């Protein structure tokens, strides 16, 4: 009997000990993450152009800090140390929810891939430390250069603690609705009436090759819709029939729909901005950063040699609207006929 009691006590003691150990093990704190001194930002001054989405990526070096890390902007203020609710309040912005890849078959299909969300106009990505200025920001609400702009700090944290990076500068430039632009980045005023194409390989009627200085590109916004129109004019502003550029791939010139072409212009229904995202497609430069259009025609030169002529232009349009782009041959006009 005595042995049975002893055995029972020993069993209960072991059972109690196992339960106590298991409970203590569950309540042990997780291994604490660390905040390292070598974690740092590599850029402290940010100068986005208002009116376009601008992502400042890879500006933070993690160093030896444990991940995941959390980031947030704190103490956003004007350069004169006043509150800046225009940058801390939330506003509607257009956000891509599905990937735009240039294969979309309609404007509706493109629009279905993005939605409106509410965000601060300038915000930090919560786990990467990257910064984003949204296209909804404009100089009517945000201080832009030559104003000294804003100052802000960043808090980085994990379960091991927190670290602050102070006195970042945000100094936006005024809007430039298109690139290449003839607008001064500080004043927003025009420095010329036009810009020049990216490349020209065309012979003029006088027999001399034209260069980029001989062709002017004029941007004009005529409404608030979703269209882009191309026109060509000579030095006297007389229209040049787009059909003269006979080997142009009009169907794939831009990512546009419902093309209408007449003797004076070619019009497309398009989504803005152009290009929609910096994703390389058949409508963009190699990097995807700009739309790429090429107007083409062929003619027979002396000796019956086939000459292939091109007018190339890389560009962006950031502001939604009914835009008109005119190519003005300000001196000699193209020689379309054979020699």
Secondary structure, 3 states (H helix, E strand, C coil): CHHHHHHHHHHHHHHHHHHHHHHHHHHCCCCCCCCCCCCEECCCEECCECCCCEEECCCEECCCCCCCCEEEEEEEEECCCCECHHHHCEEEEEEECCCCCCCCCCHHHHHCCEEEEEEECEEECCCCCCEEECCCCCCCCCCECCCCCEEEEEEEEECCEEEEEEEEEECEECCCCEECCCECCCCCCECCCCEECCEEEEEECCCCEECHHHEEEEEEEEECCCEEEEEEECCCCCECCHHHCCCCCHHHCCCEEEEEECCCEEEEEECCCECCCCCCCCCECCCCCCEEEEEEEEEECHHHCEEEEEEEEEEEECCCCEEEEEEEECCCCECCCCC
